[in-house]
Amino acid sequence: MKHFQRLLREPLLHFVAIGSLIYLVFVAVNDARKAPADVIVITSQRIDQLAAGFNSVWKRRPTRDELNALIEGDIREEVYYRQALALGLDKNDAIVRRRLRQKMEFLTDTSAYLKKPSAGELKAYLSLNEKTYRQGGRLAFEQIYLGKSPDSESIARSLSALRSNSASDHSKLGQRTFLPARLRLSLPNAVDGTFGAGFFERIAKSSPGIWIGPVTSTYGAHLVRIMSSVPARTPKLDEIRDAVLRDWKAAKAEELRERDYVKRRKRFVVEVRRRDVQPLESPK
């Protein structure tokens, strides 16, 4: 026991113990500062910053899905940021890491825009996206406004007069209105913009030259006669090749960008450290 107490008072032992402690503290601090380059840590503090940024713009807390999207966006930004630094894209450039991400994506997009579609690719793309290029039908028609709630007898009487050609002045059959009595060949959005949503569709299938009604609009009831029509059609590829090629390249760039990001992200270990406080549930 006396030998042990004498050993504890030995200055050399104190020196060794203090030195070892300093070394352990140094290693711990150094390790904390030098996180592995392939580990991305999204701390709870960072998540709070993302949520606060969202709240400052939208004046509410993000939902669970919105917060997940913010976190995923931050991870994506960090992945591109680190990869951009590894490529030296930050040299002589003072722009923040979002600009570096844009540079990385630009490199991927450039390769897509330099691509040329193989035989049949544009035609297949047009076929898959036919609705995008489909040109709407057009209608030219005349109408008689009957008011908001005309009775069935007056409607039948007006239709009979129109169909028998006994009504020489159509304006006498209806009520005064600022709506046009005739409309030249017009697209659906133009017709609906004048008479209300769905009006074009309600009259599109009627036979030309025959008065029909009542057809309801935002303003009331109408009698309508189609004068001429142009059916909807999808142009042939040769007619819209430039537009289809532009859209094909944009879609290809988006596809390559996502594939490139997935490949780059696999190089990292991602940790998302959440607090116990749960975000709002996503609206159903």
C-alpha positions as MATLAB code, in Angstrom:
seq = 'MKHFQRLLREPLLHFVAIGSLIYLVFVAVNDARKAPADVIVITSQRIDQLAAGFNSVWKRRPTRDELNALIEGDIREEVYYRQALALGLDKNDAIVRRRLRQKMEFLTDTSAYLKKPSAGELKAYLSLNEKTYRQGGRLAFEQIYLGKSPDSESIARSLSALRSNSASDHSKLGQRTFLPARLRLSLPNAVDGTFGAGFFERIAKSSPGIWIGPVTSTYGAHLVRIMSSVPARTPKLDEIRDAVLRDWKAAKAEELRERDYVKRRKRFVVEVRRRDVQPLESPK';
ca = [
       0.000    0.000    0.000;
       2.844    2.361    0.867;
       4.505    1.597   -2.458;
       1.252    2.403   -4.271;
       0.865    5.742   -2.470;
       4.470    6.588   -3.231;
       3.812    5.748   -6.923;
       0.822    8.100   -7.016;
       3.059   10.927   -5.780;
       5.646   10.260   -8.474;
       5.966   13.374  -10.769;
       6.801   11.227  -13.792;
       3.466    9.428  -13.490;
       1.647   12.742  -13.310;
       3.446   13.908  -16.432;
       2.538   10.745  -18.350;
      -1.112   10.930  -17.231;
      -1.483   14.587  -18.199;
       0.208   13.971  -21.533;
      -2.098   11.058  -22.295;
      -5.163   13.130  -21.425;
      -4.060   15.974  -23.685;
      -3.480   13.493  -26.495;
      -6.957   11.955  -26.114;
      -8.608   15.382  -26.129;
      -6.626   16.371  -29.225;
      -7.653   13.197  -31.050;
     -11.306   13.639  -30.104;
     -11.407   17.265  -31.237;
      -9.499   16.517  -34.415;
     -11.830   13.652  -35.291;
     -14.860   15.858  -34.709;
     -13.472   18.468  -37.045;
     -12.473   16.019  -39.716;
     -15.680   14.143  -40.546;
     -15.293   11.489  -43.248;
     -15.524   13.036  -46.688;
     -18.100   10.479  -47.780;
     -20.541   11.150  -44.915;
     -23.271   13.782  -45.187;
     -24.878   14.729  -41.885;
     -28.135   16.655  -41.888;
     -28.346   17.850  -38.297;
     -31.496   18.791  -36.437;
     -30.219   22.387  -36.441;
     -29.987   22.326  -40.238;
     -33.506   20.901  -40.474;
     -34.686   23.747  -38.236;
     -33.037   26.237  -40.627;
     -34.755   24.653  -43.626;
     -38.119   24.738  -41.858;
     -37.570   28.351  -40.785;
     -36.731   29.345  -44.351;
     -39.920   27.700  -45.568;
     -41.942   29.429  -42.867;
     -40.509   32.841  -43.746;
     -41.771   32.458  -47.323;
     -45.103   30.654  -46.849;
     -45.950   31.903  -43.341;
     -46.585   28.375  -42.022;
     -44.692   25.270  -40.973;
     -43.897   22.738  -43.706;
     -45.857   19.496  -43.872;
     -44.056   16.173  -43.499;
     -43.768   15.755  -47.278;
     -42.637   19.350  -47.731;
     -39.992   18.993  -45.021;
     -38.769   15.742  -46.575;
     -38.517   17.523  -49.912;
     -36.507   20.344  -48.307;
     -34.139   17.826  -46.711;
     -33.743   15.902  -49.953;
     -33.020   19.165  -51.763;
     -30.364   20.043  -49.190;
     -28.770   16.602  -49.568;
     -28.791   16.972  -53.330;
     -27.151   20.368  -52.996;
     -24.440   18.975  -50.697;
     -23.765   16.018  -53.013;
     -23.256   18.301  -55.996;
     -21.313   20.787  -53.905;
     -18.766   18.202  -52.784;
     -18.473   16.616  -56.189;
     -18.032   20.049  -57.749;
     -15.232   20.846  -55.293;
     -13.591   17.539  -56.133;
     -13.602   18.560  -59.793;
     -12.164   21.987  -58.972;
     -15.160   23.892  -60.290;
     -14.898   26.297  -57.351;
     -11.515   27.719  -58.399;
     -11.584   31.466  -59.058;
     -15.345   31.497  -58.533;
     -16.943   33.280  -55.562;
     -20.498   32.060  -56.215;
     -22.126   29.930  -53.502;
     -22.600   26.173  -53.717;
     -25.943   26.426  -55.469;
     -24.093   27.855  -58.405;
     -21.705   24.897  -58.228;
     -24.639   22.505  -58.302;
     -25.927   24.313  -61.368;
     -22.553   23.866  -63.002;
     -22.603   20.155  -62.297;
     -26.098   19.822  -63.721;
     -25.107   21.934  -66.688;
     -22.343   19.477  -67.530;
     -24.884   16.661  -67.576;
     -27.444   18.671  -69.533;
     -24.897   19.639  -72.164;
     -24.262   16.020  -73.038;
     -28.019   15.535  -73.463;
     -28.431   18.547  -75.746;
     -25.582   17.301  -77.924;
     -27.332   13.987  -78.439;
     -29.114   13.231  -81.670;
     -32.216   11.034  -81.610;
     -31.920    7.663  -83.303;
     -34.245    6.624  -86.088;
     -37.781    6.478  -84.785;
     -37.060    8.101  -81.395;
     -38.732   11.411  -82.238;
     -41.735    9.639  -83.704;
     -42.037    7.499  -80.572;
     -41.705   10.603  -78.376;
     -44.454   12.360  -80.341;
     -46.676    9.310  -79.978;
     -46.169    9.185  -76.191;
     -46.827   12.919  -75.828;
     -49.526   13.321  -78.445;
     -51.755   15.438  -76.189;
     -49.017   18.053  -75.871;
     -48.939   18.690  -79.612;
     -52.570   18.041  -80.454;
     -54.157   21.086  -82.031;
     -57.653   21.748  -80.738;
     -60.660   21.847  -83.015;
     -62.230   25.149  -83.981;
     -65.859   26.189  -84.336;
     -67.701   29.055  -86.013;
     -71.251   29.520  -84.791;
     -74.097   31.896  -84.141;
     -76.178   32.053  -80.997;
     -79.361   33.530  -79.634;
     -79.468   34.405  -75.958;
     -82.750   33.418  -74.258;
     -82.025   34.723  -70.774;
     -81.155   33.052  -67.504;
     -84.266   30.903  -67.051;
     -86.461   30.770  -70.180;
     -89.609   28.637  -70.025;
     -89.844   25.473  -72.131;
     -92.686   26.841  -74.293;
     -90.695   29.882  -75.470;
     -87.675   27.660  -76.176;
     -89.750   25.253  -78.275;
     -91.449   28.134  -80.115;
     -88.114   29.804  -80.949;
     -86.553   26.532  -82.123;
     -89.548   25.796  -84.331;
     -89.382   29.237  -85.932;
     -85.647   28.948  -86.569;
     -85.806   25.444  -88.027;
     -88.710   26.344  -90.320;
     -86.918   29.505  -91.473;
     -89.998   31.551  -90.527;
     -87.914   33.855  -88.343;
     -86.396   36.473  -90.622;
     -84.834   38.499  -87.804;
     -83.113   36.244  -85.266;
     -82.484   39.050  -82.823;
     -86.232   39.345  -82.140;
     -86.277   35.806  -80.747;
     -83.857   36.450  -77.931;
     -82.885   38.980  -75.308;
     -80.373   41.748  -75.639;
     -76.844   40.866  -74.540;
     -73.274   42.011  -74.924;
     -72.308   38.476  -76.013;
     -71.412   38.180  -79.712;
     -74.227   36.902  -81.945;
     -71.653   35.243  -84.216;
     -68.187   33.885  -83.619;
     -65.675   33.077  -86.342;
     -63.606   29.887  -86.259;
     -62.333   29.870  -82.705;
     -60.352   27.544  -80.449;
     -61.933   26.011  -77.319;
     -60.185   28.402  -74.918;
     -61.490   31.412  -76.869;
     -65.083   30.097  -76.888;
     -64.994   29.146  -73.213;
     -63.367   32.459  -72.388;
     -66.414   34.213  -73.852;
     -69.310   31.948  -72.821;
     -67.877   30.088  -69.825;
     -66.072   26.803  -69.187;
     -67.461   23.810  -71.069;
     -69.469   25.739  -73.659;
     -67.272   24.621  -76.563;
     -67.602   20.960  -75.581;
     -71.394   21.225  -75.249;
     -71.855   22.412  -78.824;
     -68.911   20.683  -80.540;
     -70.762   17.479  -81.423;
     -73.810   19.134  -82.977;
     -74.350   18.939  -86.732;
     -73.549   22.076  -88.753;
     -76.501   24.137  -89.983;
     -79.001   22.888  -87.381;
     -80.233   25.004  -84.508;
     -79.932   23.274  -81.141;
     -80.764   24.233  -77.590;
     -81.067   25.177  -74.964;
     -77.302   25.215  -74.391;
     -76.325   26.571  -70.999;
     -73.488   29.033  -70.461;
     -72.271   31.084  -67.520;
     -74.912   33.670  -68.413;
     -77.985   31.533  -69.105;
     -79.543   29.606  -71.999;
     -78.758   29.853  -75.731;
     -79.896   28.498  -79.046;
     -76.854   27.694  -81.180;
     -76.152   26.838  -84.821;
     -72.740   25.644  -85.984;
     -71.719   27.358  -89.218;
     -68.384   25.589  -89.809;
     -65.869   23.489  -87.917;
     -62.276   22.277  -88.091;
     -61.638   18.994  -86.237;
     -58.847   18.576  -83.716;
     -55.716   16.933  -85.075;
     -52.193   15.927  -84.178;
     -49.740   17.393  -86.699;
     -47.371   15.053  -88.488;
     -43.788   14.940  -87.229;
     -42.454   16.802  -90.271;
     -44.706   19.762  -89.431;
     -43.457   20.178  -85.867;
     -40.053   18.450  -85.927;
     -38.186   21.412  -84.381;
     -40.571   21.647  -81.422;
     -40.543   17.888  -80.808;
     -36.736   17.769  -81.053;
     -36.409   20.617  -78.533;
     -38.770   18.910  -76.088;
     -37.078   15.529  -76.595;
     -33.695   17.023  -75.710;
     -35.137   18.716  -72.620;
     -36.687   15.441  -71.462;
     -33.447   13.585  -72.153;
     -31.497   16.172  -70.149;
     -33.841   15.715  -67.176;
     -33.519   11.934  -67.420;
     -29.710   12.043  -67.542;
     -29.579   14.559  -64.697;
     -31.581   12.296  -62.400;
     -29.514    9.233  -63.295;
     -26.313   11.188  -62.709;
     -27.518   12.396  -59.301;
     -28.524    8.881  -58.186;
     -25.064    7.606  -59.138;
     -23.275   10.425  -57.322;
     -25.397   10.165  -54.179;
     -24.533    6.478  -53.791;
     -20.964    7.567  -52.982;
     -22.125    9.156  -49.728;
     -23.520    7.972  -46.426;
     -26.388   10.287  -45.530;
     -27.539   10.831  -41.958;
     -30.720   12.795  -41.257;
     -30.934   13.660  -37.567;
     -34.454   14.665  -36.615;
     -35.818   16.152  -33.435;
     -38.586   14.493  -31.441;
     -41.042   17.198  -32.523;
     -42.989   15.873  -35.478;
     -43.828   18.109  -38.447;
     -47.374   18.577  -39.687;
     -48.967   15.670  -41.495;
     -49.340   16.102  -45.234;
     -52.869   17.140  -46.291;
     -54.946   14.317  -47.738;
];
